[in-house]
Amino acid sequence: MEGGMKCVKFLFFFFNFIFWLCGLALIIVGVLAKTAVTNLPAIKQVASTASPIVIIVVGVVVFFIAFFGCCGAWKDNYCMVTTFAILLSFIIIIEIGIAIAAYVFRSKITDLVDEGLQDMIKEYKTNPEVKDGMDKMQQELKCCGVVNASDWVDYKPDKVSVPDSCCKNVTDNCGAGGIKGGNIFKEGCATALEDFLKKNALWVGVAALVIAFIEILGVVFACTLMRGIRKGYEVM
């Protein structure tokens, strides 16, 4: 039994190292998700959500819980290992919630994107921040308008011009007459933006589930170690 508990303790230490890396990964994923959302004014509803921040906070907590678990195992402290297992269980529940939220978000992306882009086009000439965001998005995603360039029909009185950011090669006034067949991007931004967001939402969900699975193993190891400590086995 002593040899078995030494093995459990070794595995517990190894798990906490992996757990520490998972916490770091969550922080990185959360920062990337927050950055991606903040840089896309077309989805203000998403930009205001706390989901990316929740991921970052969970990552920071996980990061420190791993150190806490190692201390508990090293000192054979039953209370510390028990606290570690309880906190880890709460983290698992939160991460499963994040994965579910990411899945639900993917199903609502189309409506959010269409509404957001339509609002941006309406505010394009009156809001400098929206203008900069739209121009940046059209250039980075190589798109124009919501569905196509015709969404800019009210951009200028001639009804055929688009913003210069729709041009494949941006020059002054290159968007003049673009709807008639100028050198502009043909694809609408809705499709390109939906693909971008769905891809990121999927990765967030997958990352949360994978890390939750690893953490479940940690709870199992912690419970086994708690049992050994409680029964008074030598685990050093």
Rosetta silent file (secondary structure, phi, psi, omega in degrees, C-alpha in Angstrom):
SEQUENCE: MEGGMKCVKFLFFFFNFIFWLCGLALIIVGVLAKTAVTNLPAIKQVASTASPIVIIVVGVVVFFIAFFGCCGAWKDNYCMVTTFAILLSFIIIIEIGIAIAAYVFRSKITDLVDEGLQDMIKEYKTNPEVKDGMDKMQQELKCCGVVNASDWVDYKPDKVSVPDSCCKNVTDNCGAGGIKGGNIFKEGCATALEDFLKKNALWVGVAALVIAFIEILGVVFACTLMRGIRKGYEVM
SCORE:     score description
SCORE:     0.000 S_00000001
   1 L     0.000  -36.669  179.623    0.000    0.000    0.000 S_00000001
   2 H   -60.994  -43.562  178.838    2.895    2.346    0.786 S_00000001
   3 H   -64.442  -38.645  178.796    4.282    1.877   -2.729 S_00000001
   4 H   -63.803  -40.627  179.302    0.844    2.440   -4.225 S_00000001
   5 H   -70.581  -33.146  174.543    0.398    5.724   -2.352 S_00000001
   6 H   -62.638  -39.208  178.188    3.850    6.891   -3.400 S_00000001
   7 H   -64.569  -42.534  178.715    2.762    6.277   -6.994 S_00000001
   8 H   -62.361  -41.730 -179.866   -0.452    8.234   -6.415 S_00000001
   9 H   -64.555  -41.433  176.989    1.522   11.088   -4.903 S_00000001
  10 H   -61.473  -45.621  179.101    3.896   11.153   -7.865 S_00000001
  11 H   -62.953  -35.511  179.778    0.953   11.167  -10.282 S_00000001
  12 H   -65.513  -42.706  177.143   -0.672   13.946   -8.256 S_00000001
  13 H   -63.692  -42.905  179.222    2.452   16.096   -8.547 S_00000001
  14 H   -62.919  -42.257  178.086    2.633   15.368  -12.290 S_00000001
  15 H   -59.364  -43.650 -177.678   -1.045   16.238  -12.672 S_00000001
  16 H   -64.218  -30.685  174.030   -0.537   19.563  -10.912 S_00000001
  17 H   -65.323  -46.016  176.927    2.202   20.444  -13.374 S_00000001
  18 H   -62.545  -39.461  179.656   -0.210   19.694  -16.239 S_00000001
  19 H   -62.243  -41.533  176.927   -2.897   21.571  -14.320 S_00000001
  20 H   -59.895  -42.719  177.469   -0.589   24.592  -14.036 S_00000001
  21 H   -65.046  -36.475  177.763   -0.089   24.491  -17.808 S_00000001
  22 H   -63.411  -40.731  177.692   -3.877   24.270  -18.272 S_00000001
  23 H   -61.513  -42.483  177.569   -4.333   27.405  -16.193 S_00000001
  24 H   -63.344  -40.622  178.927   -1.790   29.192  -18.355 S_00000001
  25 H   -63.692  -40.855  178.430   -3.587   27.923  -21.488 S_00000001
  26 H   -62.232  -41.679  178.340   -6.936   29.221  -20.207 S_00000001
  27 H   -60.402  -45.405 -179.679   -5.440   32.659  -19.592 S_00000001
  28 H   -63.906  -45.450  179.192   -4.056   32.735  -23.149 S_00000001
  29 H   -61.155  -42.861  179.765   -7.349   31.512  -24.672 S_00000001
  30 H   -63.182  -42.780  178.947   -9.307   34.099  -22.685 S_00000001
  31 H   -63.905  -43.717  179.286   -7.016   36.940  -23.745 S_00000001
  32 H   -63.528  -41.780  179.422   -7.199   35.873  -27.396 S_00000001
  33 H   -64.726  -42.383  179.948  -11.004   35.588  -27.244 S_00000001
  34 H   -65.357  -41.965  179.395  -11.333   39.006  -25.601 S_00000001
  35 H   -63.972  -45.267 -179.338   -8.976   40.590  -28.131 S_00000001
  36 H   -61.124  -42.191 -178.269  -10.793   39.027  -31.095 S_00000001
  37 H   -70.767  -43.592 -177.859  -14.185   40.195  -29.838 S_00000001
  38 H   -64.235  -32.263 -178.388  -13.032   43.701  -28.879 S_00000001
  39 L   -79.446   -0.953 -178.764  -11.485   44.261  -32.311 S_00000001
  40 L  -121.521   86.860 -177.765  -14.788   43.534  -34.047 S_00000001
  41 H   -60.863  -13.074 -178.217  -17.305   46.334  -33.315 S_00000001
  42 H   -64.658  -16.925 -178.302  -19.859   44.489  -35.466 S_00000001
  43 H  -126.486   66.847 -177.955  -20.773   42.355  -32.469 S_00000001
  44 H   -60.419  -33.101  179.706  -21.140   44.809  -29.601 S_00000001
  45 H   -60.921  -38.081 -179.677  -23.369   42.362  -27.742 S_00000001
  46 H   -76.358  -36.413 -178.645  -20.525   39.884  -27.622 S_00000001
  47 H   -62.081  -29.103 -178.245  -17.925   42.512  -26.793 S_00000001
  48 L   -87.951   -6.422 -177.802  -19.858   43.389  -23.646 S_00000001
  49 L   -73.214  156.372 -177.769  -20.195   39.792  -22.497 S_00000001
  50 L   -92.788    0.195 -173.963  -18.166   38.535  -19.562 S_00000001
  51 H   -53.677  -52.952  179.966  -17.355   35.156  -21.152 S_00000001
  52 H   -61.163  -35.817  179.989  -13.721   35.901  -22.149 S_00000001
  53 H   -68.399  -37.503  176.948  -13.122   37.543  -18.759 S_00000001
  54 H   -60.461  -42.374  179.257  -14.588   34.507  -16.984 S_00000001
  55 H   -60.766  -43.277 -179.491  -12.132   32.304  -18.906 S_00000001
  56 H   -64.468  -45.239 -179.587   -9.208   34.523  -17.845 S_00000001
  57 H   -62.080  -44.228  178.290  -10.320   34.563  -14.194 S_00000001
  58 H   -60.629  -41.318  178.840  -10.746   30.778  -14.184 S_00000001
  59 H   -60.308  -43.069  179.142   -7.281   30.429  -15.700 S_00000001
  60 H   -64.477  -43.554  179.459   -5.726   32.588  -12.969 S_00000001
  61 H   -62.562  -45.714  178.865   -7.549   30.628  -10.248 S_00000001
  62 H   -59.267  -41.594 -179.452   -6.496   27.309  -11.790 S_00000001
  63 H   -55.390  -44.498 -177.476   -2.922   28.575  -11.997 S_00000001
  64 H   -83.000  -30.323  178.207   -2.791   29.179   -8.239 S_00000001
  65 H   -63.326  -35.188  178.802   -4.843   26.138   -7.215 S_00000001
  66 H   -59.219  -43.324  177.541   -2.183   23.929   -8.824 S_00000001
  67 H   -64.935  -40.211  178.728    0.434   25.395   -6.485 S_00000001
  68 H   -61.430  -42.251  178.968   -1.967   24.971   -3.551 S_00000001
  69 H   -64.705  -40.151  178.954   -2.461   21.290   -4.419 S_00000001
  70 H   -62.169  -42.137  179.471    1.264   20.649   -4.588 S_00000001
  71 H   -62.861  -42.053  179.846    1.749   22.141   -1.124 S_00000001
  72 H   -61.936  -42.067  179.867   -1.035   19.973    0.291 S_00000001
  73 H   -69.005  -40.585 -177.328    0.473   16.813   -1.174 S_00000001
  74 H   -65.249  -37.938 -178.417    4.014   17.682   -0.084 S_00000001
  75 L   -91.474   -0.351 -176.773    2.958   18.337    3.512 S_00000001
  76 L    54.296   40.566 -177.041    0.467   15.431    3.559 S_00000001
  77 L   -92.773  111.231 -176.576   -2.123   17.963    4.719 S_00000001
  78 H   -61.360  -42.373 -177.785   -5.611   16.426    4.511 S_00000001
  79 H   -64.245  -41.262 -178.890   -7.415   19.798    4.756 S_00000001
  80 H   -66.960  -42.431  179.692   -5.361   21.376    1.958 S_00000001
  81 H   -67.066  -38.347  178.225   -5.860   18.431   -0.402 S_00000001
  82 H   -63.866  -44.761  177.897   -9.594   18.379    0.419 S_00000001
  83 H   -61.185  -40.448  177.593   -9.878   22.113   -0.276 S_00000001
  84 H   -58.329  -47.147 -178.238   -7.982   21.567   -3.520 S_00000001
  85 H   -63.874  -40.179 -179.716  -10.467   18.868   -4.620 S_00000001
  86 H   -66.580  -48.160  179.993  -13.498   21.031   -3.742 S_00000001
  87 H   -61.913  -40.235 -179.719  -12.192   24.119   -5.530 S_00000001
  88 H   -64.351  -36.774  177.874  -11.239   22.038   -8.552 S_00000001
  89 H   -63.538  -40.747  177.085  -14.759   20.583   -8.703 S_00000001
  90 H   -63.522  -40.775  179.523  -16.220   24.102   -8.814 S_00000001
  91 H   -62.173  -40.759  179.149  -13.802   25.045  -11.585 S_00000001
  92 H   -60.288  -43.927  179.174  -14.885   21.996  -13.609 S_00000001
  93 H   -61.524  -42.986  179.489  -18.538   23.031  -13.340 S_00000001
  94 H   -62.923  -42.338 -177.877  -17.685   26.572  -14.493 S_00000001
  95 H   -67.714  -36.106  175.152  -15.676   25.278  -17.457 S_00000001
  96 H   -63.520  -38.221  176.651  -18.512   22.984  -18.564 S_00000001
  97 H   -63.037  -39.216  177.964  -20.739   26.064  -18.425 S_00000001
  98 H   -62.882  -42.656 -179.941  -18.253   27.952  -20.607 S_00000001
  99 H   -62.859  -42.029  178.556  -18.277   25.125  -23.164 S_00000001
 100 H   -64.699  -42.307  179.355  -22.098   25.150  -23.255 S_00000001
 101 H   -61.978  -39.817  178.937  -22.132   28.949  -23.604 S_00000001
 102 H   -64.054  -38.849  179.203  -19.675   28.740  -26.510 S_00000001
 103 H   -67.096  -44.456  179.002  -21.905   26.180  -28.252 S_00000001
 104 H   -63.415  -39.878  179.936  -25.046   28.288  -27.734 S_00000001
 105 H   -60.456  -38.680 -179.565  -23.192   31.375  -28.952 S_00000001
 106 H   -60.063  -34.214 -178.216  -22.292   29.616  -32.209 S_00000001
 107 H   -75.701  -15.939 -178.618  -26.001   29.108  -32.965 S_00000001
 108 H  -105.555    1.207 -174.159  -26.724   32.823  -32.539 S_00000001
 109 H   -59.860  -43.307 -175.547  -23.783   34.171  -34.507 S_00000001
 110 H   -57.076  -49.188 -179.366  -25.683   34.739  -37.781 S_00000001
 111 H   -64.667  -42.934 -179.868  -28.289   37.038  -36.226 S_00000001
 112 H   -62.311  -43.091 -178.352  -25.713   38.925  -34.150 S_00000001
 113 H   -66.236  -47.709 -179.271  -23.434   39.486  -37.125 S_00000001
 114 H   -59.611  -46.866 -179.369  -26.192   40.656  -39.498 S_00000001
 115 H   -65.325  -43.137 -179.195  -27.629   43.098  -36.968 S_00000001
 116 H   -63.168  -44.323 -179.447  -24.199   44.364  -35.941 S_00000001
 117 H   -67.027  -39.230  177.915  -22.999   44.960  -39.500 S_00000001
 118 H   -61.892  -41.415  177.995  -26.215   46.736  -40.488 S_00000001
 119 H   -64.750  -38.622  179.550  -25.815   49.061  -37.508 S_00000001
 120 H   -64.348  -40.072  179.199  -22.193   49.747  -38.440 S_00000001
 121 H   -64.729  -38.592  179.512  -23.147   50.743  -41.986 S_00000001
 122 H   -66.325  -34.859 -176.794  -25.795   53.129  -40.618 S_00000001
 123 H   -96.104    1.425 -172.659  -23.295   54.752  -38.232 S_00000001
 124 L   -55.476  -42.977 -174.771  -20.337   54.655  -40.617 S_00000001
 125 L   -87.302   -8.866 -176.623  -20.461   58.360  -41.556 S_00000001
 126 L  -114.311  -16.796 -177.115  -21.304   59.681  -38.089 S_00000001
 127 L  -121.227  106.781 -177.981  -19.208   57.582  -35.727 S_00000001
 128 H   -57.859  -36.536 -179.456  -15.388   57.695  -36.235 S_00000001
 129 H   -66.129  -42.769  178.161  -14.854   54.590  -34.059 S_00000001
 130 H   -65.159  -41.218  179.162  -17.348   52.566  -36.107 S_00000001
 131 H   -59.397  -47.488  179.649  -15.774   53.847  -39.336 S_00000001
 132 H   -62.280  -41.793 -179.555  -12.286   52.755  -38.258 S_00000001
 133 H   -65.106  -42.291 -179.826  -13.597   49.361  -37.145 S_00000001
 134 H   -66.572  -43.976  179.796  -15.503   48.766  -40.387 S_00000001
 135 H   -61.714  -43.754 -179.876  -12.570   49.836  -42.555 S_00000001
 136 H   -63.689  -43.323 -178.701  -10.189   47.584  -40.634 S_00000001
 137 H   -65.117  -43.868 -178.227  -12.577   44.623  -40.837 S_00000001
 138 H   -64.396  -33.881  178.337  -13.229   44.984  -44.569 S_00000001
 139 H   -76.232  -42.490 -177.212   -9.508   45.048  -45.281 S_00000001
 140 H   -71.117  -38.356 -178.544   -8.552   42.204  -42.929 S_00000001
 141 H   -92.977   -4.157  178.990  -11.426   39.915  -43.966 S_00000001
 142 L    55.349   58.273 -177.435  -11.295   41.051  -47.626 S_00000001
 143 L  -140.189  174.035 -179.059  -15.010   41.774  -47.793 S_00000001
 144 L  -151.263  122.842  179.833  -17.436   44.596  -48.591 S_00000001
 145 L    75.631 -168.671  178.955  -20.836   45.331  -47.063 S_00000001
 146 L   -86.211  -61.608  176.980  -23.019   42.822  -45.251 S_00000001
 147 L   -94.681  -41.455  176.377  -24.086   40.536  -48.099 S_00000001
 148 L  -164.361 -174.636 -175.139  -22.228   42.359  -50.884 S_00000001
 149 H   -62.288  -23.115 -177.865  -21.201   45.844  -51.994 S_00000001
 150 H   -64.054  -14.464  176.848  -24.821   46.862  -52.731 S_00000001
 151 H   -66.922  -14.703  178.695  -25.332   47.324  -48.973 S_00000001
 152 H   -95.910   19.433 -174.708  -23.440   50.616  -49.423 S_00000001
 153 L   -58.977  -29.051 -179.919  -26.012   51.968  -51.895 S_00000001
 154 L   -96.807   10.989 -177.634  -26.807   54.922  -49.593 S_00000001
 155 L   -64.103  -43.301  177.946  -23.162   55.691  -48.848 S_00000001
 156 L  -133.812  159.678 -177.883  -23.036   58.546  -51.368 S_00000001
 157 L   -57.224  -26.519 -178.043  -25.672   60.408  -53.417 S_00000001
 158 L   -74.161   -9.673  176.031  -24.584   58.668  -56.637 S_00000001
 159 L    65.561    9.284 -178.543  -25.820   55.335  -55.175 S_00000001
 160 L  -130.228    4.516 -177.353  -22.912   53.389  -56.689 S_00000001
 161 L  -101.159  154.277  179.482  -19.930   54.265  -54.485 S_00000001
 162 L  -131.724  164.383  176.096  -18.458   52.337  -51.566 S_00000001
 163 L   -60.668  150.978 -179.512  -15.836   53.146  -48.889 S_00000001
 164 H   -61.201  -22.965 -179.162  -12.240   52.955  -50.048 S_00000001
 165 H   -68.935  -11.088  176.129  -11.685   50.070  -47.600 S_00000001
 166 H   -79.039  -14.118 -175.245  -13.724   47.861  -49.972 S_00000001
 167 E   -76.172  144.587  176.887  -10.988   48.168  -52.594 S_00000001
 168 L   -67.545  -36.279  174.794   -8.495   45.375  -53.178 S_00000001
 169 L  -123.682  104.714 -172.918   -5.798   48.026  -53.548 S_00000001
 170 L   -74.709  123.811  172.630   -6.675   51.019  -51.402 S_00000001
 171 L  -140.264  166.812 -179.328   -6.070   54.450  -52.919 S_00000001
 172 L   -60.228  127.941  175.586   -7.853   57.781  -52.489 S_00000001
 173 L    63.676   23.822 -179.623  -11.395   57.658  -53.870 S_00000001
 174 L   -71.951  -15.877 -179.052  -10.894   54.117  -55.231 S_00000001
 175 L   -85.464   -3.818 -179.806  -14.384   53.196  -54.048 S_00000001
 176 L   -61.966  124.688  179.290  -16.117   55.657  -56.380 S_00000001
 177 L    71.067   15.118 -174.865  -18.502   53.726  -58.618 S_00000001
 178 H   -61.479  -32.729 -178.657  -17.419   50.451  -57.003 S_00000001
 179 H   -64.027  -26.546 -179.930  -20.893   48.910  -57.030 S_00000001
 180 H   -76.059   -6.113  177.791  -20.872   49.019  -60.830 S_00000001
 181 L   125.080   31.283  178.719  -17.932   46.653  -60.926 S_00000001
 182 L   -73.252 -174.683 -178.223  -14.836   48.420  -59.623 S_00000001
 183 L   -82.406   67.181 -176.732  -11.759   46.751  -58.169 S_00000001
 184 E  -123.711  166.772  177.625  -13.476   45.862  -54.893 S_00000001
 185 L   -71.510  135.917 -177.029  -14.060   42.752  -52.775 S_00000001
 186 L   -89.455  -29.574 -176.580  -17.128   40.824  -53.919 S_00000001
 187 L   -77.409  140.214  175.903  -17.809   38.780  -50.772 S_00000001
 188 L   -75.691  157.525 -176.712  -19.945   40.280  -48.001 S_00000001
 189 H   -76.073  -20.205 -177.407  -18.506   40.592  -44.510 S_00000001
 190 H   -59.443  -49.697 -178.246  -21.307   38.583  -42.869 S_00000001
 191 H   -63.602  -46.473 -178.750  -20.088   35.231  -44.192 S_00000001
 192 H   -63.686  -40.724 -178.319  -16.412   35.948  -43.497 S_00000001
 193 H   -70.735  -38.466  177.536  -17.138   37.229  -39.984 S_00000001
 194 H   -61.198  -44.598  179.563  -19.420   34.294  -39.127 S_00000001
 195 H   -61.507  -41.770 -179.522  -16.722   31.810  -40.137 S_00000001
 196 H   -62.951  -47.136 -176.809  -14.149   33.666  -38.040 S_00000001
 197 H   -70.161  -40.361  179.629  -16.347   33.790  -34.938 S_00000001
 198 H   -63.129  -39.042  179.239  -17.586   30.194  -35.209 S_00000001
 199 H   -63.091  -44.729 -179.409  -14.021   28.956  -35.448 S_00000001
 200 H   -69.052  -39.573  178.483  -12.988   30.887  -32.326 S_00000001
 201 H   -63.797  -39.116  179.298  -16.099   29.874  -30.370 S_00000001
 202 H   -62.946  -44.839 -179.154  -15.470   26.234  -31.237 S_00000001
 203 H   -64.905  -37.031  177.516  -11.876   26.368  -30.015 S_00000001
 204 H   -62.347  -45.328  179.393  -12.938   28.019  -26.753 S_00000001
 205 H   -63.573  -44.937 -179.832  -15.493   25.257  -26.135 S_00000001
 206 H   -63.351  -43.473 -179.970  -13.080   22.449  -27.014 S_00000001
 207 H   -60.893  -42.543 -179.462  -10.343   23.925  -24.822 S_00000001
 208 H   -64.028  -41.543 -178.816  -12.720   24.181  -21.847 S_00000001
 209 H   -69.070  -41.732  179.865  -13.896   20.560  -22.220 S_00000001
 210 H   -63.111  -45.322 -179.778  -10.379   19.132  -22.622 S_00000001
 211 H   -66.170  -36.972  177.760   -9.103   21.005  -19.587 S_00000001
 212 H   -62.628  -39.664  178.396  -12.185   19.953  -17.586 S_00000001
 213 H   -62.634  -43.715  179.140  -11.450   16.305  -18.420 S_00000001
 214 H   -62.623  -38.676 -178.721   -7.865   16.676  -17.218 S_00000001
 215 H   -68.967  -31.699  175.940   -9.105   18.313  -14.031 S_00000001
 216 H   -60.390  -39.678  175.968  -11.494   15.409  -13.356 S_00000001
 217 H   -61.605  -37.667  178.427   -8.415   13.176  -13.242 S_00000001
 218 H   -63.058  -40.497  177.705   -6.951   15.610  -10.714 S_00000001
 219 H   -63.128  -40.632  178.953  -10.008   15.277   -8.485 S_00000001
 220 H   -61.891  -47.092  178.858   -9.674   11.467   -8.642 S_00000001
 221 H   -62.364  -41.325 -178.747   -5.999   11.627   -7.656 S_00000001
 222 H   -63.591  -43.347  179.474   -6.770   14.121   -4.885 S_00000001
 223 H   -63.353  -39.854  178.346   -9.525   11.917   -3.448 S_00000001
 224 H   -64.306  -42.340  179.503   -7.210    8.886   -3.519 S_00000001
 225 H   -66.774  -39.753  177.367   -4.471   10.837   -1.767 S_00000001
 226 H   -59.179  -42.182 -179.798   -6.957   12.137    0.810 S_00000001
 227 H   -63.074  -41.956  179.618   -8.005    8.562    1.562 S_00000001
 228 H   -65.387  -42.841  179.831   -4.385    7.501    2.045 S_00000001
 229 H   -63.816  -43.218 -177.625   -3.604   10.435    4.322 S_00000001
 230 H   -63.149  -35.127 -178.913   -6.733    9.839    6.358 S_00000001
 231 L   -82.938   -4.033  173.367   -5.885    6.193    6.910 S_00000001
 232 L    83.849   19.798  178.183   -2.437    7.159    8.115 S_00000001
 233 L   -73.580  150.718  173.700   -0.352    5.544    5.345 S_00000001
 234 L   -79.517  115.082 -176.309    3.195    6.756    4.802 S_00000001
 235 L  -113.026    4.912 -179.723    3.056    8.512    1.432 S_00000001
 236 L   -78.179    0.000    0.000    6.403   10.225    1.369 S_00000001
